[in-house]
Amino acid sequence: MSEDIRINRGLKGVYFERSGVSHIDGAKGELSYRGYSIHDLATRSTFEETAYLLIHGELPDAAELAAFDQTLKAGRELPGAIYDIIGRLKDGHPMDVLRTCVSALAALEPSSSDASEEGFLRNGLRLTSQVPMIIAAHEHIRNGSEPVTADPALGHAANWLWMLKGEKPSEDAARLSDVDFILHAEHGSNASSFAARVTVGTEANFHGACVTALSTLAGPAHGGAAEDVMKMVEEIGTPENAAAYVKAKRGNREAVTGFGHRVYRAEDPRARHMRDGVAKLGAEMGQPQWFEILQAVVEAMKPYARHGLNVNVDFYSGAIYQLHGIPMDLYVPIFAIGRVPGWLIQCIEQHRTNILIRPLTLYNGSEPRDYVAMEDR
């Protein structure tokens, strides 16, 4: 009988549920949220508007967007105990600190236990605002300075940069961060979103699902690509070294970080928006070398594009963070800032038609055998 069972390792190619949130065409290199092209959203929308679209299914009118924005701004508060926790864990990796703080919020905020759809929405929007606060507060505390208070006059992306750096970002810098969050907001049944759905399948609340998602995102095979790309860029050093680096990697049958994606055979459609941002920001800051090295790697990788090894969104994200002077260990937490609305709507979808997600494993262990007493072993 086992010979007739097909094993889909990693659940590759398996459809486990229907979803009306995002659509990915990996062969064509297309991505849409609720039917809207990622290109239109990246060039014409804002993170707040995109988050509203993902969660509610339609673009908001002016009044709806204003109310949504006000809800996010009202959520920019953390219990004092969270700052104490960050202080005690200040030497930990930012993802570990973030995950621990989200878990602590579940105990500190009584409404977190509400596992209704309304509870998911209320807690999810509050966490959308709190996650960047936790990351920024940890960055200040571990460097011996006081956390920066949120500015209610600033939008989500601009306020994040303000809390992180303690200075008001330029309009272009804030916009680029906004686009980064839009591009990372949702991406179908990726590892962290699927893990969050598994948690909700047990009828857990959103804080529990978010902790699961953060734990999954922390793995280098999921959220760590941007950090690895910048390590690669630093190792290459100059554009002239890129071709030899790629040749050596491919000669040893090793992957080149930032190329290839589980669902895309063509170029990741999100990549072009980050590429344009790196080029513009690098020129503005007088540091074009990062973009030049990245493009030299892209050129060296062109012969492998026919095998599906095209550039992905995280190939350029790290350079943007580098130009802002953001430490590498914050790259994955920044990914999480943008992804919270995606996790939220995935969890709400799971909640609406909930079922325990319980796949099977095919046993290939020992045949039945008799128990042997200790004295006879």
C-alpha positions as CSV (number, residue, x, y, z in Angstrom):
1,M,0.0,0.0,0.0
2,S,2.8,2.4,0.9
3,E,4.1,2.1,-2.7
4,D,0.9,4.0,-3.9
5,I,1.4,6.9,-1.5
6,R,3.1,9.9,-3.0
7,I,5.3,11.9,-0.6
8,N,5.4,15.7,-1.3
9,R,8.4,16.7,0.8
10,G,8.0,20.2,2.2
11,L,4.4,20.0,1.0
12,K,5.7,21.2,-2.3
13,G,2.9,21.6,-4.9
14,V,0.2,20.7,-2.3
15,Y,-2.9,23.0,-2.0
16,F,-4.2,22.8,1.5
17,E,-6.8,25.7,1.4
18,R,-8.4,28.4,-0.7
19,S,-7.4,32.0,-0.2
20,G,-8.6,35.3,-1.6
21,V,-5.7,37.4,-0.4
22,S,-2.7,37.2,-2.7
23,H,-2.1,35.5,-6.1
24,I,1.3,34.4,-7.3
25,D,2.1,33.3,-10.8
26,G,5.6,31.9,-10.5
27,A,6.1,31.1,-14.2
28,K,5.2,34.7,-15.3
29,G,6.7,36.4,-12.2
30,E,3.5,38.1,-11.1
31,L,2.1,39.0,-7.7
32,S,-1.1,40.6,-6.8
33,Y,-2.9,41.5,-3.5
34,R,-6.7,41.2,-3.7
35,G,-6.4,41.5,-7.5
36,Y,-4.2,44.6,-7.6
37,S,-0.8,44.3,-9.2
38,I,2.1,44.6,-6.8
39,H,3.5,47.1,-9.3
40,D,0.5,49.4,-8.9
41,L,0.6,49.1,-5.1
42,A,4.4,49.7,-4.9
43,T,4.2,52.8,-7.0
44,R,0.8,54.3,-6.1
45,S,-0.3,53.0,-2.7
46,T,0.9,53.4,0.9
47,F,1.6,50.7,3.6
48,E,-1.5,51.8,5.5
49,E,-3.7,51.6,2.4
50,T,-2.3,48.3,1.4
51,A,-2.7,46.8,4.9
52,Y,-6.4,48.0,4.8
53,L,-6.8,46.3,1.4
54,L,-5.3,43.0,2.6
55,I,-7.4,42.9,5.7
56,H,-10.8,44.2,4.4
57,G,-10.6,43.1,0.7
58,E,-11.1,46.5,-0.9
59,L,-9.3,49.8,-1.2
60,P,-10.5,52.3,1.5
61,D,-12.1,55.6,0.8
62,A,-10.6,58.7,2.4
63,A,-12.7,58.4,5.6
64,E,-12.0,54.7,6.0
65,L,-8.2,55.2,5.5
66,A,-8.2,58.0,8.0
67,A,-9.9,55.9,10.6
68,F,-7.6,53.0,9.9
69,D,-4.5,55.2,10.2
70,Q,-5.8,56.6,13.5
71,T,-6.3,53.0,14.8
72,L,-2.7,52.2,14.0
73,K,-1.4,55.4,15.6
74,A,-3.5,54.7,18.7
75,G,-1.7,51.3,19.0
76,R,1.7,52.9,19.4
77,E,2.0,52.1,23.1
78,L,3.8,49.4,25.0
79,P,3.3,48.4,28.7
80,G,6.2,49.5,30.9
81,A,7.0,45.8,31.6
82,I,8.0,45.3,28.0
83,Y,10.8,47.9,28.3
84,D,11.9,46.0,31.5
85,I,12.0,42.8,29.5
86,I,14.0,44.4,26.7
87,G,16.4,45.7,29.2
88,R,17.0,42.3,30.7
89,L,17.4,40.7,27.2
90,K,19.3,43.6,25.6
91,D,22.2,41.4,24.5
92,G,20.0,38.9,22.8
93,H,19.4,38.7,19.0
94,P,16.6,41.2,18.0
95,M,14.4,38.4,16.7
96,D,14.6,36.6,20.0
97,V,13.8,39.8,21.8
98,L,10.9,40.6,19.5
99,R,9.4,37.1,19.8
100,T,9.7,37.2,23.6
101,C,8.1,40.6,23.8
102,V,5.2,39.6,21.6
103,S,4.7,36.5,23.8
104,A,4.9,38.7,26.9
105,L,2.3,41.1,25.5
106,A,-0.1,38.1,25.4
107,A,0.2,38.0,29.2
108,L,0.2,41.7,29.8
109,E,-2.8,42.7,27.6
110,P,-6.0,40.9,28.7
111,S,-7.7,41.4,25.3
112,S,-5.0,39.2,23.6
113,S,-6.9,36.1,24.7
114,D,-9.9,37.0,22.5
115,A,-9.8,34.4,19.7
116,S,-12.8,35.8,17.9
117,E,-12.5,37.4,14.5
118,E,-13.0,40.8,16.1
119,G,-10.3,39.9,18.6
120,F,-7.9,38.9,15.9
121,L,-8.5,42.2,14.1
122,R,-8.1,44.4,17.2
123,N,-5.0,42.6,18.4
124,G,-3.5,42.3,15.0
125,L,-3.7,46.0,14.3
126,R,-2.2,46.8,17.7
127,L,0.7,44.4,17.1
128,T,1.2,46.0,13.6
129,S,2.0,49.2,15.5
130,Q,3.8,47.6,18.5
131,V,6.3,45.4,16.5
132,P,8.3,48.3,15.1
133,M,8.2,49.9,18.6
134,I,9.8,46.8,20.2
135,I,12.5,46.6,17.6
136,A,13.4,50.3,17.8
137,A,13.3,50.3,21.6
138,H,15.7,47.3,21.7
139,E,18.1,49.0,19.4
140,H,18.3,52.1,21.6
141,I,18.4,50.2,24.9
142,R,21.2,47.8,23.8
143,N,23.2,50.9,22.8
144,G,22.7,52.6,26.2
145,S,20.2,55.2,25.1
146,E,16.5,55.9,25.8
147,P,13.8,54.7,23.4
148,V,12.4,57.4,21.1
149,T,8.7,58.2,21.6
150,A,6.4,57.6,18.7
151,D,5.4,60.7,16.7
152,P,1.6,60.7,15.9
153,A,2.2,63.2,13.1
154,L,4.2,60.6,11.1
155,G,2.9,57.7,9.0
156,H,3.9,54.1,9.8
157,A,7.1,53.9,7.8
158,A,8.3,57.4,8.7
159,N,7.6,56.8,12.4
160,W,9.6,53.6,12.3
161,L,12.6,55.4,11.0
162,W,12.1,58.2,13.5
163,M,11.9,55.7,16.4
164,L,14.9,53.8,15.1
165,K,17.3,56.7,14.3
166,G,15.9,59.6,16.4
167,E,15.8,61.9,13.4
168,K,13.0,62.7,11.0
169,P,13.6,60.8,7.7
170,S,13.6,62.5,4.3
171,E,10.5,62.1,2.2
172,D,12.3,59.8,-0.1
173,A,13.7,57.6,2.7
174,A,10.3,57.3,4.3
175,R,8.7,56.4,1.0
176,L,11.3,53.7,0.2
177,S,10.7,52.2,3.7
178,D,7.0,52.3,2.9
179,V,7.5,50.5,-0.4
180,D,9.6,47.9,1.4
181,F,6.8,47.2,3.8
182,I,4.3,47.0,1.0
183,L,6.4,44.4,-0.9
184,H,6.8,42.2,2.2
185,A,3.3,42.5,3.5
186,E,1.9,39.3,2.1
187,H,3.1,36.4,0.0
188,G,0.6,33.5,0.1
189,S,1.3,30.3,2.0
190,N,5.0,31.1,2.9
191,A,6.5,29.2,5.8
192,S,5.7,31.8,8.5
193,S,2.1,32.4,7.3
194,F,1.5,28.6,7.1
195,A,2.9,28.1,10.5
196,A,0.6,30.9,11.8
197,R,-2.4,29.1,10.2
198,V,-1.4,25.8,11.9
199,T,-1.4,27.6,15.2
200,V,-4.9,29.1,14.5
201,G,-6.1,25.7,13.5
202,T,-5.8,24.7,17.1
203,E,-8.1,27.6,18.0
204,A,-5.3,29.6,19.5
205,N,-5.3,33.5,19.6
206,F,-3.5,35.9,17.3
207,H,-0.6,36.6,19.7
208,G,0.1,32.8,19.8
209,A,0.0,32.7,16.0
210,C,2.3,35.7,15.7
211,V,4.9,34.1,18.0
212,T,4.8,31.0,15.8
213,A,5.2,33.1,12.7
214,L,8.1,35.1,14.2
215,S,9.9,31.9,15.2
216,T,9.5,30.5,11.7
217,L,10.6,33.8,10.0
218,A,13.7,33.8,12.1
219,G,15.1,30.8,10.2
220,P,17.7,31.7,7.6
221,A,16.0,29.7,4.9
222,H,13.0,32.1,5.2
223,G,13.7,35.5,6.5
224,G,17.5,35.7,6.5
225,A,18.2,36.3,2.8
226,A,18.7,40.1,3.1
227,E,21.3,39.7,5.8
228,D,23.1,37.0,3.8
229,V,23.2,39.1,0.7
230,M,25.0,41.9,2.4
231,K,27.5,39.5,3.9
232,M,28.1,38.3,0.3
233,V,28.5,41.9,-0.9
234,E,31.0,42.7,1.8
235,E,32.9,39.5,0.9
236,I,33.0,40.4,-2.9
237,G,34.2,43.9,-2.0
238,T,34.3,45.5,-5.5
239,P,32.2,45.1,-8.7
240,E,35.3,43.7,-10.5
241,N,35.4,40.7,-8.1
242,A,31.7,39.6,-8.8
243,A,32.3,37.4,-11.8
244,A,35.0,35.4,-10.2
245,Y,32.9,35.0,-7.0
246,V,29.9,33.7,-8.9
247,K,32.1,31.4,-11.0
248,A,33.6,29.9,-7.9
249,K,30.3,29.5,-6.2
250,R,28.7,27.8,-9.2
251,G,31.8,25.7,-9.8
252,N,31.4,24.3,-6.3
253,R,27.6,23.8,-6.8
254,E,26.9,26.4,-4.1
255,A,24.0,28.7,-4.2
256,V,24.4,32.4,-4.8
257,T,22.4,34.3,-2.1
258,G,19.5,36.3,-3.4
259,F,18.8,34.2,-6.5
260,G,16.0,31.7,-6.9
261,H,12.7,31.5,-5.1
262,R,10.5,28.6,-4.1
263,V,7.6,29.9,-6.1
264,Y,9.1,32.0,-8.9
265,R,10.8,30.8,-12.0
266,A,10.9,34.3,-13.5
267,E,12.3,37.3,-11.7
268,D,10.6,38.1,-8.4
269,P,8.2,40.9,-9.3
270,R,9.0,42.8,-6.1
271,A,12.7,43.0,-6.9
272,R,12.5,45.9,-9.4
273,H,11.1,48.3,-6.9
274,M,13.9,47.6,-4.4
275,R,16.5,47.8,-7.2
276,D,15.3,51.2,-8.2
277,G,15.3,52.3,-4.5
278,V,18.9,51.1,-3.9
279,A,20.1,52.9,-7.0
280,K,18.5,56.2,-6.0
281,L,19.3,56.1,-2.3
282,G,22.9,55.0,-3.0
283,A,23.4,58.0,-5.3
284,E,21.7,60.3,-2.8
285,M,24.0,59.2,0.0
286,G,27.1,59.2,-2.1
287,Q,27.5,55.4,-1.7
288,P,26.9,53.9,-5.1
289,Q,29.2,51.0,-4.5
290,W,26.6,48.7,-3.0
291,F,24.3,49.0,-6.0
292,E,27.3,48.6,-8.4
293,I,28.4,45.3,-6.7
294,L,24.8,44.0,-6.7
295,Q,24.4,44.7,-10.4
296,A,27.7,43.1,-11.2
297,V,26.5,39.9,-9.4
298,V,23.2,40.1,-11.4
299,E,25.2,40.3,-14.7
300,A,27.4,37.4,-13.7
301,M,24.3,35.3,-12.9
302,K,22.5,35.9,-16.2
303,P,23.6,32.6,-17.7
304,Y,21.8,30.8,-14.9
305,A,18.5,32.6,-15.3
306,R,17.2,29.9,-17.7
307,H,17.3,27.5,-14.7
308,G,15.0,29.7,-12.7
309,L,17.9,31.4,-10.8
310,N,16.6,35.0,-11.0
311,V,17.0,37.7,-8.5
312,N,14.5,37.9,-5.6
313,V,13.2,40.8,-3.5
314,D,15.7,40.3,-0.6
315,F,18.7,40.7,-2.9
316,Y,18.2,44.4,-2.8
317,S,16.5,45.0,0.6
318,G,19.7,44.5,2.6
319,A,21.5,47.3,0.7
320,I,18.8,49.7,1.6
321,Y,19.1,48.9,5.3
322,Q,22.9,49.2,4.9
323,L,22.6,52.6,3.4
324,H,20.5,53.7,6.4
325,G,23.3,52.4,8.7
326,I,20.9,49.7,10.2
327,P,22.7,46.8,11.8
328,M,22.5,43.5,10.0
329,D,20.8,41.7,12.8
330,L,17.8,44.0,12.4
331,Y,17.1,42.9,8.8
332,V,14.8,40.0,9.6
333,P,12.9,42.0,12.3
334,I,12.3,44.7,9.6
335,F,10.8,41.9,7.4
336,A,8.4,41.2,10.3
337,I,7.3,44.8,10.5
338,G,5.8,44.6,7.0
339,R,4.5,41.1,7.3
340,V,2.2,41.5,10.3
341,P,-0.9,42.5,8.3
342,G,-0.3,39.5,6.0
343,W,-0.1,37.1,9.0
344,L,-3.3,38.8,10.4
345,I,-5.4,38.2,7.3
346,Q,-4.1,34.7,6.8
347,C,-5.1,33.9,10.4
348,I,-8.5,35.5,9.9
349,E,-9.1,33.4,6.8
350,Q,-8.1,30.3,8.7
351,H,-10.4,31.2,11.6
352,R,-13.4,31.7,9.3
353,T,-13.4,28.1,8.1
354,N,-11.2,26.6,10.8
355,I,-10.0,23.1,10.7
356,L,-7.1,21.4,12.5
357,I,-4.2,21.2,10.1
358,R,-2.9,17.7,10.7
359,P,-0.9,16.1,7.7
360,L,0.4,12.6,7.9
361,T,3.9,11.1,7.8
362,L,4.5,7.7,6.2
363,Y,6.1,5.4,8.7
364,N,9.3,3.8,7.5
365,G,10.7,2.5,10.8
366,S,11.2,-0.9,12.3
367,E,8.8,-3.8,11.8
368,P,6.7,-4.9,14.8
369,R,9.0,-6.4,17.5
370,D,8.7,-7.7,21.0
371,Y,9.7,-5.7,24.0
372,V,13.0,-6.9,25.6
373,A,13.4,-6.7,29.4
374,M,16.3,-4.7,30.7
375,E,18.2,-7.8,32.0
376,D,18.0,-9.4,28.5
377,R,19.3,-6.4,26.5
